[in-house]
């Protein structure tokens, strides 16, 4: 497009959507270029020398125009409160080529500028309408087939497009994880929900490629290739040269990715369908045939700004804006359409306007469709729970022969062994789960041959081999990205995060990705997993806050996440069965918080008493979600609510309180920290005259606050109540930790004072 000098007033309009719309029409009306003597048809090349056929071009151009007019519609109707999202795809419509050259069974994790990709993928299955489906999403209608009105997302269950929200680059690790899972399935004999030669498609912007989470995915992809492990992921970097208002240095993406060992680089011109089609085809073919991580550097541009509220004129000179708008890929597609003779000027303008009408009509209709009208509707897919089905699955026992083969004999079955401590019973339960679910995978740092830093996974690698139990990179984001990928492909991942403190490095993989998927896909997609992590305080072998971390709040604050925390071995086994059943039946993301200091604990009241060893529960036993353990159920003088290490403190304090005062204390091991069982808490608070809340976490935002809230809201707040809790600080080294954490002495002192009140 020629930029005149001086610049006409029309081109100075701050409404760049209007300018770009008019640019297209003016370009077509003023076209004076060559026109082919014979119009191509069918499989004829649309232009001489191009791999792109006339048929391919027409459908790709249609997808581009659908995407463009959805953007224009959103800009017009947003000011009328008929649509609620204006981050558009204008300038990125060339990603339709990626959709055309991949399959609808290739799982796709998309950049938010993927309107062209989606419009093109929609034609892979009959009877699907990209305009209406998109309009319903723009309008936040509960009829939206992607998210049920919860977010404007590109997604489709039928088309294997897993809905993404806007967290920058957070989808790259799970896209890679899905590619790894496709190949892992073959090695463990798991039936995939997609064809065996599928690849994963993952698109993102040039600015996002710099994010730490993106770099994590690239590094892991290179690591897999270095070890000759197949990982067929197609990373599509849609390079438009700018991130909101911050420019990407010229040549940065190419120079940064062209020579990465193990990440095979391809370039494609996404601004020109005739040129870029063959370039994209080469990248897709390479990824599918070699099963190697592939980086497709797709040249795009960004026109009409970052979003509807973005006034580019504030940070880009008008001359620069005009130059960018002159590279609009729809202008080049219009040129191909006219030069090839497939359209006349009038027919092309009429075709262009037909998409405007189609998109506007779709949006007006979508605005009239039902919206979410209650919090129950909004939250319905967030945390599905089928208690009867979960209980049945958790107690299902139909794998006796597999157990015998793994444990060796009836005599060696764990329920036939003497009482054991927590670490061993977790280990036995994991062996049981691996027998029960052949699709189970356990992975993390040091979990395989070493058996974990606390030997909790000892023997699993030997019994079930490296295809199901394996070490990963020292990177929690990768671990949780892999977990999501395996879950996407129908496997049951049990990722291990070595310490709770390390979870913070990768929290967004659970908060922003795994736990949000059911919500934003209206329960069409799930990330079932059991995330194990060692944590809490009082570990003597290591010091400091990385190995003694009580920040349970980081877990409890995540919508939809279930958090269980055992204090003894038999509870650990039955809780693991329930957590696994929750993942299998309801697709839930669950966290199993294992108290490090209790792993090897054998004694309760005095050395050698062995009262913290427990018998292994038979494999047909499980625990109901939320069920508490009650010690001294007949006691009514006082109740102590606690969990984890606090259970032992509470039991020792209860014994001493009775000895000194004659008052009897009920002790409640909450066991389930999210969701808290408010009804049970209120019941026990109602039964007892005094209440002590013992929380080894920090004073601010700890579990104890949730317990007290339940008590007060349950009408029991008028009773004498004391809280014993850790201080708002990091955990220091060695014995200094006892100055800021609850101890036997501080718990007993509080309990005695309360009992005597």
NORVEN-V81175 format. One line per field, one symbol per residue. ss: DSSP state (h for helix, s for strand, l for the rest). A space follows every 10 residues. Layout:
ss: ???
//
This chain:
ss: llllllllhh hhlllhhhhh hhhhhhhhhl llllllllll llllslllll llshhhhhhh hhhhhhhhhh hhhhhhhhll llllllllll llhhhhhhhh hllllllssl llllhhhhhh hhhhlllllh hhhhhhhhll slllllllll lllllsllll slllllllll lhhhhhhhhh hhhhhhhhll llllllllls sssssllhhh lhhhhhhhhh hhhhhhllll llsssssssl lssllsslll lhhhhhhlll lllssssssl llhhhhhhhh hhhhhhhhhh lllssssssl llllllllll lhhhlllhhh hhhhhlllhh hhhhhhhhhl llllhhhhhh hhhhhhhhhh hhhhhhhlll slllhhhhhl llllllhhhh hhhhhllllh hhhhhhhlll lllhhhllls lhhhhhhhhh hhhhhhllls ssssllllll lllllllllh hhhhllllss sllllhhhhh hhhhhhhhll lssssssllh hhhhhhhhhh hhhhhhhhhh llllllllss ssssssllll llllllllsl llhhhhllll lsssllllhh hhhhhhhhhh hhhhhhllss ssssshhhll llllllllll lllsllllll llllllllss sllllllsss sslllhhhhh hhhhhhhhhh hlllsssssl lssslllhhh hhhhhhhlls ssssssssll llhhhhhhhh hhhlllllls ssssssllll lllhhhhhhl lllhhhhhhh hhhhhll
//
